[in-house]
Amino acid sequence: MGYSYFTFFMFQISKLLLHNILKLKKQHAVHYVYVLTIRFLDSCNILGWIRT
Protein backbone atom coordinates (compact mmCIF):
# COMPACT_ATOMS: atom_id res chain seq x y z
CA MET A 1 0.00 0.00 0.00
CA GLY A 2 2.86 2.36 0.80
CA TYR A 3 4.20 1.94 -2.72
CA SER A 4 0.87 2.85 -4.31
CA TYR A 5 0.66 5.95 -2.13
CA PHE A 6 4.17 6.89 -3.26
CA THR A 7 3.33 6.49 -6.96
CA PHE A 8 0.14 8.51 -6.47
CA PHE A 9 2.16 11.23 -4.73
CA MET A 10 4.72 11.32 -7.55
CA PHE A 11 1.90 11.44 -10.10
CA GLN A 12 0.34 14.43 -8.32
CA ILE A 13 3.69 16.25 -8.25
CA SER A 14 4.38 15.62 -11.93
CA LYS A 15 0.85 16.73 -12.82
CA LEU A 16 1.34 19.92 -10.80
CA LEU A 17 4.69 20.60 -12.48
CA LEU A 18 3.19 20.01 -15.91
CA HIS A 19 0.30 22.35 -15.10
CA ASN A 20 2.72 25.07 -13.97
CA ILE A 21 4.84 24.66 -17.11
CA LEU A 22 1.74 24.93 -19.31
CA LYS A 23 0.70 28.07 -17.41
CA LEU A 24 3.95 29.74 -18.40
CA LYS A 25 4.35 31.48 -21.72
CA LYS A 26 4.90 29.06 -24.58
CA GLN A 27 8.32 30.53 -25.37
CA HIS A 28 9.50 30.07 -21.79
CA ALA A 29 8.24 26.48 -21.69
CA VAL A 30 10.07 25.63 -24.92
CA HIS A 31 13.25 27.25 -23.58
CA TYR A 32 12.88 25.29 -20.32
CA VAL A 33 12.55 21.97 -22.15
CA TYR A 34 15.48 22.92 -24.40
CA VAL A 35 17.74 23.65 -21.42
CA LEU A 36 16.73 20.41 -19.69
CA THR A 37 17.44 18.44 -22.87
CA ILE A 38 20.87 20.04 -23.28
CA ARG A 39 21.73 19.30 -19.65
CA PHE A 40 20.56 15.70 -20.03
CA LEU A 41 22.62 15.16 -23.19
CA ASP A 42 25.60 16.83 -21.52
CA SER A 43 25.39 14.53 -18.50
CA CYS A 44 25.09 11.49 -20.78
CA ASN A 45 28.15 12.64 -22.70
CA ILE A 46 30.07 13.05 -19.45
CA LEU A 47 29.03 9.55 -18.38
CA GLY A 48 30.18 8.26 -21.76
CA TRP A 49 33.59 9.88 -21.29
CA ILE A 50 33.93 8.30 -17.83
CA ARG A 51 33.14 4.82 -19.19
CA THR A 52 35.78 4.91 -21.94
C-alpha positions as CSV (number, residue, x, y, z in Angstrom):
1,M,0.0,0.0,0.0
2,G,2.9,2.4,0.8
3,Y,4.2,1.9,-2.7
4,S,0.9,2.8,-4.3
5,Y,0.7,5.9,-2.1
6,F,4.2,6.9,-3.3
7,T,3.3,6.5,-7.0
8,F,0.1,8.5,-6.5
9,F,2.2,11.2,-4.7
10,M,4.7,11.3,-7.5
11,F,1.9,11.4,-10.1
12,Q,0.3,14.4,-8.3
13,I,3.7,16.2,-8.3
14,S,4.4,15.6,-11.9
15,K,0.8,16.7,-12.8
16,L,1.3,19.9,-10.8
17,L,4.7,20.6,-12.5
18,L,3.2,20.0,-15.9
19,H,0.3,22.3,-15.1
20,N,2.7,25.1,-14.0
21,I,4.8,24.7,-17.1
22,L,1.7,24.9,-19.3
23,K,0.7,28.1,-17.4
24,L,4.0,29.7,-18.4
25,K,4.4,31.5,-21.7
26,K,4.9,29.1,-24.6
27,Q,8.3,30.5,-25.4
28,H,9.5,30.1,-21.8
29,A,8.2,26.5,-21.7
30,V,10.1,25.6,-24.9
31,H,13.3,27.2,-23.6
32,Y,12.9,25.3,-20.3
33,V,12.6,22.0,-22.1
34,Y,15.5,22.9,-24.4
35,V,17.7,23.7,-21.4
36,L,16.7,20.4,-19.7
37,T,17.4,18.4,-22.9
38,I,20.9,20.0,-23.3
39,R,21.7,19.3,-19.6
40,F,20.6,15.7,-20.0
41,L,22.6,15.2,-23.2
42,D,25.6,16.8,-21.5
43,S,25.4,14.5,-18.5
44,C,25.1,11.5,-20.8
45,N,28.1,12.6,-22.7
46,I,30.1,13.1,-19.5
47,L,29.0,9.5,-18.4
48,G,30.2,8.3,-21.8
49,W,33.6,9.9,-21.3
50,I,33.9,8.3,-17.8
51,R,33.1,4.8,-19.2
52,T,35.8,4.9,-21.9
